Amino acid sequence: MPISLIQPNNKIVKKYLDEWVIDFAPDSNKVIAKFYNKLNNEFSGYDENVWTQNIYWSWLYCFKPLLSYYQDGYPFFMANDNWQKKNLGTVLGSYTELKHDTLLYAKQSYAELGGGGDNPEEIPPVVKGYVEPDLVFWNRIIALAKTTENGLKSRNIFPKEFEYKFKEFIESSEFFKQIAKQELLNEKISDEDFEKLRVVSLKLKRIVEPLNGQELTIKEKRAGIIDDIHTDAVKRQILYEATGKPYILYVVVNDINGARLTRGAVFNHYEFTAPLDERLADEDWQKKVYEGEGTIPSEDKWSKEIKK
């Protein structure tokens, strides 16, 4: 089956923007609509040179395919609104990481558990994992990693101890891209590649592990982070973007490689306001998320709808 191009899709984002306006700013609907159209037209006119002008813009460029509509040739579960809601959470979670000054982030991968029989000599069936088959995203994340590496090296500020980290990330992303392409073409994937996919988390672990002589703190090991991105001095409020404990997403896959239930981790994102009296730091937020100290704000609407 031919694969159609991914087309821009603002329907999901616009839906939640309209709902927010109705709930919180009904008297400003015309002003917000005016600025929305202005920004939409402005950013729609940017070419690839603008989107790839530096690392920050390139990171944002990776979000675009995730907020697009997947047409013919993509798996059924990707061509629906719920997948768009999941991707919206992914984009906002990654944006929170970006604002938190994380320059390289790799999502944890999860693989289904293989099972063995009572006979110790019986060879268990190969575990058949799955890669989210968004080729545009994989092309852009690979380009972003290479741009980052080349930019640091050209300025003679590339730490040698990070050489293997970039190598592992780029090679793993190239492998994911290869698997994604085979999935979209409904091609048979070899047992060797399925096994490589099963254990790839060991390679990804090396990317985020501390350097020799360093040790990760409890704070650094946790996924929950928080950023204060805007201060409203009039209402004396702070707007926060935050991430919590990741969700586990289950997807049923049925292709030439067989029917199977797969699972993976996705961002758990929060956006909320709090009084200006005291700014929340990662430690404060993590006490709420992991230690139950205080109340956690309501999760995003799209996350609630997916979980129904």
N, C-alpha and C positions, 0 to 999 in steps of 0.2 A: 504494500500500500504506500503510495507517495505521501511524504510528510509535508504538510502545509506549514507555511511560515507562522511563527508566533505573532499574533496581532495585539496591538495595545488595547488594554481593557481597563477603563476607569470606572466601570459600573459599580464594583464592590466598594471601592474607596469613596466614590461619590455618595453611595447609599448611606454610609456611616457619617459622612460629613453633613449630609442633609438632616439626618436624625439628630446630630449634635446641635445643629443650628436651631432646630425646633425646640429642643429641650433646654438649651442654655442661652441662645441669642436670637430669639424670634424677631426682634425689632431690627436686627442687623443683617437679615437675610439678603437684601439687595446689595449691600456693601460687600458682604462676604462673597456673593456670587460674582460680583464685578472683579474682585481680586483673584478669585479662583480662575476665571476665564483668562484674565491677564497673565497669570503665572503659567497656566496650561498652554497658552499660545506661545509664550516666551520659551519655555523648556522644550516644546515640540519642535521649535525651529533650530535647536542646537544640533550641530553635526557631530560626527565621531571625534573630530579633533578637539572639540570643546569637552566632550565627556571623558576624554582620555588625557587631558592636559596635565594632570598630576595624580598622585596616589588617592587623594581624597575623592576627587571627581570619578576616578576609575572604580572606586569602591561603590559609589552611588550608581554607576553605570551597570554594575552587576545586578542591581535591584530590578532594573527595567524588565527583563524577561520574566522575572518572578511575578510581576504585576501585570502580565499579559494573558491573553486568552489562548489556550492550546487547542488547535483545530485538528483536522483529520490527520491520522497517523500517530497521534499520541494516545497513551492508555486512557481508557474510559474514565478511570477515577481522577485523572488530571483535568478532564474537560467538564468540570462542574463548579458551581459556586463555592462548595465547601472547600475544595482544594485552593481556590483563590483566597478564602478566608485564612486557611492555614498559611499560605504564602505571605499574606499581609502580616501575620504574626512573626514570620521569619524575617521579613524586611525590617519591621520595627525593632525586633530583638537585635538584629545585626547593626541597625542604626544606633541603638543604645550602646553597643560595644564600640562603634566608631567614635561616638561622642565621648566615650570613656577612655579614648586615646589608646585603644588596642590596635596595633598595626597589623597583626596577623592572627587570624582566628580560624580554627578548624573545628567543625562540628564533630562531636563524638559519633562514632558509628556503632550500631547495634546489629548483631546477627542472631538469627534464631538458633536455638540450641539443638545440636545433633543428638540423636538417641541411639543407644546400642542395645542389642538383644541380650538374652541370657547366656548365649554362647560367646565366651571371651575371644574366640577366633573369628567371629563374624565381623565383617567389615561394615561399619555403619554407612548409610547412604550419604552422599555428598550434600552438604548444606547449601541450598540455592538461595543466595541473598538477592538484593535488588538495589539498583542505583536510580535515584530520581532522574529520569531521562530528559533533562533540559540542556540541550547542546549549546545553546546561546550562553546560558549561565556558565557552563564549564569552560567554554572558550574565553569568556571575560575574566573569570577568576584566575585562570592560568596566565592570561596576559597581565593581570594585576600583579601577580606574584613575580613575574619576570621583570615588569617595570620597576617594582620596588627594589629587587635585587640589583638590576642594572643601574638604577638611580643612585643607590647607596655606594656601589662600587665606583661609579664615575666620579663621585665626590670624595673617594678615599675614606669613607666612614663606615664601610661594611665590616662588621665584626667577623673575623675568621671562624669563630666558634659557632656562627650561625649558618655556615656553609652547608652542613649536612641537613639542617632544618629546612632550608629552602629547597634543597635537592629532593628530600623526601616528600615535601608538600607538592611540588610540581610534578614529580613522577606519579604520585598517588592520584592527583587530579587528572593527569593524562590517562591513567588507567580507568578512572571513573568515566571519563569521556568516551573511551573505547567501549566499555560495557554499555553505556547509555546508547551509543550509536547502534550496537547490536540489538539492544532491546527494541528500539524504534523500528528497526528493519525486521524484527521478529526472527532473528538468527539464533542458531544453536550456540550456546556458550559452553566452552569446554569445562570439564571437571577441574582442570588445573586452575582456570581463571576463577571458578566459583570458590575454590579453596583459597586462592589469593585474596579474594574479596572477603572471605570469612575472617582471615587473620590480619587484614589491613589495619585494623585498629591498633595493632602492635607498632606499626610504622607511624601512625598518626600520634601515638602516645609519645614518641621520641620528639615530635615537633614542639610539644608544649612542656616537656619535662625540663626541670631547671638545669642550668649549666653546672659543670663540676665545681664543687665547693659551695654551691648555693642550695637553699632549701625553700620549698614553697610553704607559705604560711597557710593557716586554715582559711583565711579570707581569700587567698589567691586560688585555692583549690575549689572554691564554691562558685557556682554559676551566677548566683544572685549579685547584681551590681546596681547602682543607682546614680543618675546624673541629674543635677538641677540645671535645666536648659533655658529657663526664662523666669524673670522676677517681675511681678506686678506690684509696683510700689503703691499704687492707688488702693488696691484691694488687700495689700499686704499678704500676698500669696506667692508661692514658688511653684512652678510647673516642673514636675519630675518625670523622667523616663526611667524605667527599671525593668530588670528581668528577675524571675524567680526560679524555682525548681523546674527543670525542663519537663514538658509533657511527653508521654509515650504515644506515638501514633501507630495504629495498626492498619495495614493495607493488604487486601486480597489481590494477588497477582495471578493471572492465568494466561500464559503465552506458550510458545513452542517448547520451552524448558519445563513446563508443567505448572499445575496449580499449587499455590502455596500462600501461607499467611506470613507476611513480613512485618517487621516493626522497626521504628527508629525514633530518635529524639528530636523534638522541635522546640523552638523558643516559647517561653511563657513570659509574655510582655505585659507591663503595667504602665499606664499614664494617669497621673493624678496631681492634684494641687494640695499643698499643705501650708500652714501659717508661716509667715516670714520670721517668726520669733527665733527659730533655730533650723539651720540647714542640716538635712540628713546626709550622712556619709555612708560608705559601704558597710562599715561595722554596725551602724544603727539599723540599716535596712536588713542586714543578714540576721540580726537578733530577732526581727519580726518573722522573717521567712523560715529560719532554721531552728530557732529556739523558742518560738511562740511568745515573744515579749512584745505585747502591743497588738494592734489590729492591722491586718493586711488589707489594702484597698481592694475594691471589686475588680475582678479580672476583665479583660477586654470583651466587648459584646461578641465579636466574631469567635472568640474562644469558647464562650458559653454556648453559642449556636452549634458549633461543631460537636460539642460534647453531648448534645441532646440525643 
